[in-house]
């Protein structure tokens, strides 16, 4: 018996810490777009970061779908980063982001 659906139940991690969503374990993604508002403070110009996208699983270990790699090279945007998929992941995700 499985309660897992075809939709990904996603959450974001940064430096081994879950950063989104903040009010639930995950957000269901059956297709379409989801607005993600996350403020990452104290990033210096030239810094690079890697956000990991995970699929929440109730009965088995969570699956890392892939990561978004970004370089903060000044204010601006919006920029778009495509998910660098983990082996075996079939989903396609893009992340639009800005630097303020």
N, CA, C and O atoms as a MOPAC input file, in Angstrom:
PM7 MOZYME 1SCF
protein

 N      0.83900 1    -1.17200 1     0.00000 1
 C      0.00000 1     0.00000 1     0.00000 1
 C      0.88700 1     1.23900 1     0.00000 1
 O      1.84700 1     1.31300 1     0.76700 1
 N      0.58100 1     2.19300 1    -0.83600 1
 C      1.37900 1     3.40600 1    -0.93800 1
 C      0.46800 1     4.62200 1    -0.97500 1
 O     -0.58400 1     4.60700 1    -1.61400 1
 N      0.89100 1     5.69200 1    -0.27200 1
 C      0.10500 1     6.91100 1    -0.31800 1
 C      0.76600 1     7.93700 1    -1.22100 1
 O      0.34800 1     9.09400 1    -1.25100 1
 N      1.78500 1     7.53300 1    -1.95300 1
 C      2.50700 1     8.46800 1    -2.80300 1
 C      1.84300 1     8.56100 1    -4.16700 1
 O      1.49500 1     7.54600 1    -4.77100 1
 N      1.67200 1     9.77600 1    -4.64000 1
 C      1.00000 1    10.01800 1    -5.90900 1
 C      2.03000 1    10.29000 1    -6.98700 1
 O      3.23400 1    10.24800 1    -6.73600 1
 N      1.54700 1    10.56900 1    -8.19100 1
 C      2.43400 1    10.90700 1    -9.29000 1
 C      3.03400 1    12.29100 1    -9.12600 1
 O      4.07700 1    12.57800 1    -9.71200 1
 N      2.40300 1    13.15200 1    -8.34700 1
 C      2.89400 1    14.50900 1    -8.14400 1
 C      4.08900 1    14.49300 1    -7.19800 1
 O      4.12500 1    13.72200 1    -6.23900 1
 N      5.06800 1    15.35500 1    -7.48000 1
 C      6.18300 1    15.51400 1    -6.55600 1
 C      5.71400 1    16.33000 1    -5.36300 1
 O      4.93800 1    17.27400 1    -5.51100 1
 N      6.17900 1    15.96600 1    -4.20500 1
 C      5.90700 1    16.69400 1    -2.96600 1
 C      7.22800 1    17.32000 1    -2.55900 1
 O      8.04500 1    16.68000 1    -1.89600 1
 N      7.44300 1    18.57200 1    -2.95400 1
 C      8.77500 1    19.15100 1    -2.93800 1
 C      9.05000 1    20.07200 1    -1.75400 1
 O      8.14900 1    20.67500 1    -1.17200 1
 N     10.34500 1    20.15100 1    -1.42600 1
 C     10.84700 1    21.12100 1    -0.46500 1
 C     12.27200 1    21.47300 1    -0.86200 1
 O     12.94000 1    20.70400 1    -1.55200 1
 N     12.74000 1    22.65600 1    -0.41700 1
 C     14.07300 1    23.15100 1    -0.74700 1
 C     14.99600 1    23.08500 1     0.46200 1
 O     14.58700 1    23.35700 1     1.59100 1
 N     16.25200 1    22.71800 1     0.20700 1
 C     17.27600 1    22.65700 1     1.24500 1
 C     18.45700 1    23.53300 1     0.83200 1
 O     18.78200 1    23.64400 1    -0.35000 1
 N     19.09300 1    24.15200 1     1.82900 1
 C     20.31900 1    24.91600 1     1.63300 1
 C     21.23400 1    24.59300 1     2.80600 1
 O     20.85400 1    24.75900 1     3.96500 1
 N     22.43400 1    24.13300 1     2.49900 1
 C     23.40400 1    23.77800 1     3.55000 1
 C     22.81500 1    22.81200 1     4.57300 1
 O     22.99300 1    22.98200 1     5.77900 1
 N     22.10900 1    21.79500 1     4.07400 1
 C     21.50600 1    20.73000 1     4.88600 1
 C     20.36200 1    21.20400 1     5.77500 1
 O     19.95100 1    20.49200 1     6.69100 1
 N     19.85000 1    22.39600 1     5.50800 1
 C     18.70900 1    22.92600 1     6.25400 1
 C     17.53900 1    23.16600 1     5.31300 1
 O     17.70300 1    23.74400 1     4.23800 1
 N     16.35300 1    22.71500 1     5.72400 1
 C     15.15200 1    22.96000 1     4.93300 1
 C     14.80200 1    24.44400 1     5.04900 1
 O     14.67700 1    24.97600 1     6.15200 1
 N     14.64500 1    25.11100 1     3.89100 1
 C     14.34900 1    26.54000 1     3.89400 1
 C     12.96500 1    26.86100 1     3.33500 1
 O     12.47600 1    27.97700 1     3.51000 1
 N     12.32700 1    25.89600 1     2.66300 1
 C     10.99500 1    26.11200 1     2.09400 1
 C     10.33300 1    24.78600 1     1.83100 1
 O     10.99900 1    23.84400 1     1.40200 1
 N      9.01800 1    24.68100 1     2.08000 1
 C      8.13500 1    25.65100 1     2.71500 1
 C      8.41300 1    25.71600 1     4.21400 1
 O      8.95400 1    24.77600 1     4.79700 1
 N      8.04400 1    26.81000 1     4.81600 1
 C      8.30700 1    26.99400 1     6.24000 1
 C      7.14400 1    26.55300 1     7.11000 1
 O      7.32200 1    26.31400 1     8.30400 1
 N      5.95200 1    26.44100 1     6.52800 1
 C      4.76500 1    26.12000 1     7.33200 1
 C      4.20800 1    24.71600 1     7.08200 1
 O      3.13300 1    24.37900 1     7.57800 1
 N      4.93200 1    23.90300 1     6.32000 1
 C      4.50700 1    22.52300 1     6.08400 1
 C      5.72800 1    21.69600 1     5.68300 1
 O      6.80500 1    22.24400 1     5.45000 1
 N      5.55500 1    20.37900 1     5.60500 1
 C      6.68000 1    19.50800 1     5.24500 1
 C      7.05400 1    19.63400 1     3.77800 1
 O      8.22200 1    19.48400 1     3.42000 1
 N      6.06700 1    19.91000 1     2.91900 1
 C      6.28700 1    19.96500 1     1.47400 1
 C      5.14500 1    20.71000 1     0.81100 1
 O      4.14100 1    21.04000 1     1.44200 1
 N      5.32400 1    20.97000 1    -0.48900 1
 C      4.26000 1    21.51800 1    -1.33600 1
 C      4.06500 1    20.53900 1    -2.48500 1
 O      5.03800 1    20.13000 1    -3.12000 1
 N      2.82900 1    20.16200 1    -2.75900 1
 C      2.53600 1    19.25900 1    -3.86600 1
 C      2.64900 1    19.97600 1    -5.20000 1
 O      2.09400 1    21.06000 1    -5.38300 1
 N      3.37700 1    19.36100 1    -6.13700 1
 C      3.57800 1    19.93500 1    -7.47400 1
 C      3.05600 1    18.94000 1    -8.50900 1
 O      3.74900 1    17.98400 1    -8.85900 1
 N      1.85300 1    19.16000 1    -8.99000 1
 C      1.27300 1    18.28100 1   -10.00100 1
 C      1.49600 1    18.82900 1   -11.40200 1
 O      1.02500 1    18.24700 1   -12.38000 1
 N      2.20000 1    19.92800 1   -11.50500 1
 C      2.42500 1    20.59700 1   -12.78100 1
 C      2.10800 1    22.06800 1   -12.60900 1
 O      1.43800 1    22.46200 1   -11.65400 1
 N      2.57500 1    22.85000 1   -13.50200 1
 C      2.32700 1    24.27900 1   -13.38400 1
 C      3.41100 1    24.98000 1   -12.59200 1
 O      4.54300 1    24.50500 1   -12.50200 1
 N      3.04300 1    26.12600 1   -12.01400 1
 C      4.00900 1    26.95600 1   -11.30300 1
 C      3.65600 1    27.08100 1    -9.83800 1
 O      2.49100 1    26.97800 1    -9.45600 1
 N      4.65100 1    27.30000 1    -9.03400 1
 C      4.48200 1    27.54700 1    -7.60300 1
 C      5.34900 1    28.74000 1    -7.24200 1
 O      6.52900 1    28.77200 1    -7.59000 1
 N      4.78900 1    29.71100 1    -6.55800 1
 C      5.55300 1    30.88000 1    -6.12900 1
 C      6.29600 1    30.52800 1    -4.84700 1
 O      5.70300 1    30.05900 1    -3.87500 1
 N      7.59500 1    30.76000 1    -4.86300 1
 C      8.44600 1    30.49200 1    -3.71000 1
 C      9.09400 1    31.80700 1    -3.31000 1
 O      9.84700 1    32.38900 1    -4.08900 1
 N      8.81200 1    32.27400 1    -2.11800 1
 C      9.44800 1    33.49100 1    -1.61500 1
 C     10.34900 1    33.10900 1    -0.45600 1
 O      9.87600 1    32.76800 1     0.62900 1
 N     11.65000 1    33.16900 1    -0.69500 1
 C     12.64700 1    32.86000 1     0.32700 1
 C     13.67000 1    33.97400 1     0.31300 1
 O     14.24300 1    34.28700 1    -0.73100 1
 N     13.90000 1    34.57000 1     1.46200 1
 C     14.93500 1    35.59400 1     1.58100 1
 C     16.18800 1    34.95400 1     2.16300 1
 O     16.16600 1    34.42000 1     3.27200 1
 N     17.27200 1    35.01200 1     1.40900 1
 C     18.56300 1    34.52900 1     1.88000 1
 C     19.41100 1    35.75100 1     2.16900 1
 O     19.84100 1    36.44900 1     1.25200 1
 N     19.64700 1    36.00600 1     3.43300 1
 C     20.32200 1    37.22200 1     3.85100 1
 C     21.83000 1    37.01900 1     3.94400 1
 O     22.32200 1    35.89600 1     4.05900 1
 N     22.53400 1    38.11600 1     3.89300 1
 C     23.97700 1    38.14800 1     4.10400 1
 C     24.76800 1    37.35400 1     3.06800 1
 O     25.75900 1    36.70600 1     3.40500 1
 N     24.33700 1    37.40200 1     1.81700 1
 C     25.10800 1    36.80700 1     0.74100 1
 C     25.99400 1    37.88500 1     0.14000 1
 O     25.51500 1    38.96000 1    -0.22100 1
 N     27.26200 1    37.60300 1     0.03300 1
 C     28.19600 1    38.57200 1    -0.52000 1
 C     28.28100 1    38.42300 1    -2.03100 1
 O     28.06700 1    37.34000 1    -2.57400 1
 N     28.59700 1    39.52900 1    -2.70300 1
 C     28.78300 1    39.49100 1    -4.14700 1
 C     29.90700 1    38.51600 1    -4.48200 1
 O     30.96100 1    38.52100 1    -3.84600 1
 N     29.66900 1    37.69000 1    -5.48100 1
 C     30.62800 1    36.65800 1    -5.87600 1
 C     30.39400 1    35.32400 1    -5.19200 1
 O     31.03300 1    34.33000 1    -5.53500 1
 N     29.47500 1    35.29000 1    -4.21700 1
 C     29.17100 1    34.04000 1    -3.51600 1
 C     28.42700 1    33.09400 1    -4.44600 1
 O     27.67800 1    33.52900 1    -5.32100 1
 N     28.63300 1    31.82600 1    -4.25500 1
 C     27.85700 1    30.83300 1    -4.99500 1
 C     27.05600 1    30.02100 1    -3.98300 1
 O     27.46900 1    29.83300 1    -2.83800 1
 N     25.91400 1    29.55100 1    -4.43200 1
 C     25.11400 1    28.72200 1    -3.55600 1
 C     24.42900 1    27.64300 1    -4.37000 1
 O     24.23900 1    27.76900 1    -5.57900 1
 N     24.06900 1    26.59600 1    -3.68300 1
 C     23.40500 1    25.45900 1    -4.31400 1
 C     22.16400 1    25.11100 1    -3.51300 1
 O     22.25200 1    24.63400 1    -2.38100 1
 N     21.00400 1    25.35600 1    -4.11300 1
 C     19.73000 1    24.96700 1    -3.51200 1
 C     19.38800 1    23.56700 1    -3.99000 1
 O     19.45300 1    23.28300 1    -5.18600 1
 N     19.02600 1    22.69400 1    -3.06700 1
 C     18.65000 1    21.32800 1    -3.42400 1
 C     17.13500 1    21.19100 1    -3.40100 1
 O     16.47600 1    21.65800 1    -2.47200 1
 N     16.59100 1    20.55300 1    -4.41900 1
 C     15.15700 1    20.26400 1    -4.49700 1
 C     14.95000 1    18.79500 1    -4.14700 1
 O     15.53600 1    17.90500 1    -4.76400 1
 N     14.11600 1    18.56200 1    -3.15700 1
 C     13.85100 1    17.20800 1    -2.66800 1
 C     12.38700 1    16.85700 1    -2.83200 1
 O     11.51800 1    17.72900 1    -2.81600 1
 N     12.12200 1    15.55500 1    -2.99300 1
 C     10.76800 1    15.00300 1    -3.04100 1
 C     10.52900 1    14.27900 1    -1.71900 1
 O     11.23900 1    13.33400 1    -1.37800 1
 N      9.51800 1    14.73600 1    -0.98200 1
 C      9.18000 1    14.14300 1     0.31300 1
 C      8.52400 1    12.77600 1     0.11000 1
 O      7.62300 1    12.63200 1    -0.71600 1
 N      8.97200 1    11.79400 1     0.85300 1
 C      8.38300 1    10.45700 1     0.82900 1
 C      8.00400 1    10.06300 1     2.24800 1
 O      8.79900 1    10.21800 1     3.17400 1
 N      6.79800 1     9.55600 1     2.41600 1
 C      6.30700 1     9.18500 1     3.73700 1
 C      6.96700 1     7.91400 1     4.26800 1
 O      7.40300 1     7.87900 1     5.41800 1
 N      7.04200 1     6.87900 1     3.44500 1
 C      7.47900 1     5.56300 1     3.92200 1
 C      8.89900 1     5.20700 1     3.53400 1
 O      9.45400 1     4.24900 1     4.07300 1
 N      9.49600 1     5.93600 1     2.62900 1
 C     10.86400 1     5.64300 1     2.18400 1
 C     11.69500 1     6.91700 1     2.33500 1
 O     11.13100 1     7.99200 1     2.54100 1
 N     13.01600 1     6.82200 1     2.23700 1
 C     13.83300 1     8.04400 1     2.34100 1
 C     13.46400 1     9.06000 1     1.25400 1
 O     13.11400 1     8.69200 1     0.13200 1
 N     13.54900 1    10.32500 1     1.60600 1
 C     13.27300 1    11.38600 1     0.63600 1
 C     14.23200 1    11.29000 1    -0.53800 1
 O     15.36900 1    10.84100 1    -0.38900 1
 N     13.76100 1    11.71900 1    -1.71900 1
 C     14.56400 1    11.64100 1    -2.93700 1
 C     15.06600 1    13.02000 1    -3.32400 1
 O     14.28000 1    13.96200 1    -3.42200 1
 N     16.36400 1    13.14600 1    -3.54300 1
 C     16.91900 1    14.39800 1    -4.05800 1
 C     16.65500 1    14.42600 1    -5.56000 1
 O     17.15100 1    13.58100 1    -6.30500 1
 N     15.86300 1    15.41400 1    -5.99700 1
 C     15.54000 1    15.53500 1    -7.42200 1
 C     16.67500 1    16.19500 1    -8.18800 1
 O     16.88500 1    15.91300 1    -9.36800 1
 N     17.40600 1    17.07500 1    -7.51200 1
 C     18.50500 1    17.76900 1    -8.16500 1
 C     18.83400 1    19.04300 1    -7.42800 1
 O     18.41400 1    19.24500 1    -6.28800 1
 N     19.59800 1    19.91200 1    -8.09200 1
 C     19.99900 1    21.15600 1    -7.43900 1
 C     20.02900 1    22.30800 1    -8.43400 1
 O     20.15300 1    22.11600 1    -9.64400 1
 N     19.91100 1    23.49800 1    -7.88600 1
 C     20.03700 1    24.73700 1    -8.63200 1
 C     21.31900 1    25.40600 1    -8.16000 1
 O     21.47500 1    25.67000 1    -6.96800 1
 N     22.23900 1    25.68400 1    -9.08200 1
 C     23.48800 1    26.34100 1    -8.71500 1
 C     23.44300 1    27.77800 1    -9.22000 1
 O     23.11500 1    28.03800 1   -10.37700 1
 N     23.78300 1    28.71400 1    -8.31500 1
 C     23.71000 1    30.13600 1    -8.64500 1
 C     24.96400 1    30.84100 1    -8.16300 1
 O     25.55100 1    30.45900 1    -7.15100 1
 N     25.37200 1    31.87700 1    -8.89200 1
 C     26.45300 1    32.76300 1    -8.48000 1
 C     25.85000 1    34.14400 1    -8.30600 1
 O     25.19800 1    34.66800 1    -9.21000 1
 N     26.06700 1    34.72100 1    -7.15600 1
 C     25.54400 1    36.04900 1    -6.85300 1
 C     26.58700 1    37.06700 1    -7.31000 1
 O     27.56800 1    37.31700 1    -6.61100 1
 N     26.36800 1    37.64800 1    -8.48000 1
 C     27.36800 1    38.56600 1    -9.02000 1
 C     26.86300 1    40.00400 1    -9.10700 1
 O     27.38600 1    40.80500 1    -9.88100 1
 N     25.86600 1    40.32000 1    -8.32600 1
 C     25.34600 1    41.68100 1    -8.27700 1
 C     23.83600 1    41.67700 1    -8.23600 1
 O     23.19400 1    40.64900 1    -8.45000 1
 N     23.28700 1    42.82400 1    -7.96300 1
 C     21.82900 1    42.96900 1    -7.90800 1
 C     21.24300 1    42.85600 1    -9.31000 1
 O     21.87800 1    43.23400 1   -10.29500 1
 N     20.03500 1    42.33500 1    -9.38400 1
 C     19.36700 1    42.26000 1   -10.67600 1
 C     18.45200 1    41.06600 1   -10.77000 1
 O     18.15900 1    40.39000 1    -9.78400 1
 N     18.01400 1    40.83200 1   -11.97500 1
 C     17.13200 1    39.72800 1   -12.23300 1
 C     15.82200 1    40.24000 1   -12.80600 1
 O     15.64700 1    41.44700 1   -12.97300 1
 N     14.92600 1    39.35800 1   -13.10100 1
 C     14.97900 1    37.95800 1   -12.70600 1
 C     15.92800 1    37.13400 1   -13.57000 1
 O     16.10900 1    37.39300 1   -14.76000 1
 N     16.52500 1    36.13700 1   -12.93200 1
 C     17.37800 1    35.15500 1   -13.58500 1
 C     16.66000 1    33.81400 1   -13.53900 1
 O     15.77700 1    33.61300 1   -12.70600 1
 N     17.02400 1    32.90800 1   -14.41500 1
 C     16.44200 1    31.56900 1   -14.41300 1
 C     17.54500 1    30.53200 1   -14.35400 1
 O     18.51100 1    30.59700 1   -15.11400 1
 N     17.39800 1    29.56900 1   -13.44300 1
 C     18.32000 1    28.44400 1   -13.32600 1
 C     17.51200 1    27.16900 1   -13.50900 1
 O     16.45900 1    27.00300 1   -12.89300 1
 N     18.00400 1    26.26500 1   -14.35600 1
 C     17.34500 1    24.97400 1   -14.54100 1
 C     17.90400 1    23.95700 1   -13.55900 1
 O     19.07700 1    24.01000 1   -13.18800 1
 N     17.05500 1    23.03800 1   -13.14800 1
 C     17.43700 1    21.98900 1   -12.22200 1
 C     18.48800 1    21.09600 1   -12.85800 1
 O     18.31400 1    20.61200 1   -13.97600 1
 N     19.58600 1    20.88300 1   -12.13200 1
 C     20.57100 1    19.88400 1   -12.52400 1
 C     20.09500 1    18.58100 1   -11.89500 1
 O     20.22500 1    18.38000 1   -10.68800 1
 N     19.54200 1    17.69800 1   -12.72300 1
 C     18.85100 1    16.50100 1   -12.23800 1
 C     19.79900 1    15.47800 1   -11.62400 1
 O     20.94300 1    15.31300 1   -12.04700 1
 N     19.27600 1    14.80500 1   -10.61700 1
 C     19.93600 1    13.63100 1   -10.07300 1
 C     19.64300 1    12.46400 1   -11.01000 1
 O     18.63800 1    12.47600 1   -11.72100 1
 N     20.49000 1    11.48500 1   -11.01500 1
 C     20.29200 1    10.30600 1   -11.84200 1
 C     18.96200 1     9.65400 1   -11.47300 1
 O     18.69200 1     9.40200 1   -10.29900 1
 N     18.14300 1     9.38700 1   -12.46800 1
 C     16.85500 1     8.74700 1   -12.25200 1
 C     15.69000 1     9.70400 1   -12.07900 1
 O     14.53700 1     9.27500 1   -12.05700 1
 N     15.97100 1    10.98700 1   -11.95800 1
 C     14.88900 1    11.96800 1   -11.81900 1
 C     14.36800 1    12.34800 1   -13.19100 1
 O     15.14700 1    12.71100 1   -14.07200 1
 N     13.04700 1    12.26800 1   -13.38500 1
 C     12.46700 1    12.59700 1   -14.67400 1
 C     11.82000 1    13.96100 1   -14.73000 1
 O     11.42500 1    14.42100 1   -15.80100 1
 N     11.70800 1    14.61100 1   -13.58600 1
 C     11.02200 1    15.89600 1   -13.52800 1
 C     11.89800 1    17.01200 1   -14.08400 1
 O     13.12600 1    16.94000 1   -14.02400 1
 N     11.25100 1    18.05200 1   -14.62800 1
 C     11.97000 1    19.23800 1   -15.09700 1
 C     11.49100 1    20.41800 1   -14.27000 1
 O     10.29900 1    20.71900 1   -14.22100 1
 N     12.43400 1    21.07800 1   -13.62300 1
 C     12.12200 1    22.24700 1   -12.81300 1
 C     13.04300 1    23.39400 1   -13.20200 1
 O     14.20600 1    23.18200 1   -13.54500 1
 N     12.51500 1    24.60100 1   -13.14400 1
 C     13.29900 1    25.82200 1   -13.32600 1
 C     12.98700 1    26.73200 1   -12.15100 1
 O     11.88500 1    26.70800 1   -11.60400 1
 N     13.96800 1    27.52900 1   -11.77200 1
 C     13.81300 1    28.45100 1   -10.66100 1
 C     14.11600 1    29.85200 1   -11.15100 1
 O     15.19800 1    30.11000 1   -11.67800 1
 N     13.16400 1    30.75800 1   -10.97900 1
 C     13.37800 1    32.15800 1   -11.32000 1
 C     13.71700 1    32.88500 1   -10.01700 1
 O     13.02300 1    32.74000 1    -9.01100 1
 N     14.80900 1    33.67600 1   -10.05800 1
 C     15.26800 1    34.32000 1    -8.82100 1
 C     15.81300 1    35.71400 1    -9.09100 1
 O     16.16500 1    36.06100 1   -10.21900 1
 N     15.87000 1    36.49600 1    -8.03200 1
 C     16.34700 1    37.87700 1    -8.11400 1
 C     17.27700 1    38.16300 1    -6.93900 1
 O     17.22000 1    37.50100 1    -5.90400 1
 N     18.14200 1    39.17300 1    -7.12600 1
 C     19.01400 1    39.64300 1    -6.05800 1
 C     18.63600 1    41.08800 1    -5.76000 1
 O     18.64000 1    41.93800 1    -6.65100 1
 N     18.30800 1    41.35700 1    -4.49800 1
 C     17.91900 1    42.71300 1    -4.07500 1
 C     18.97700 1    43.29200 1    -3.18200 1
 O     18.84100 1    44.42400 1    -2.71800 1

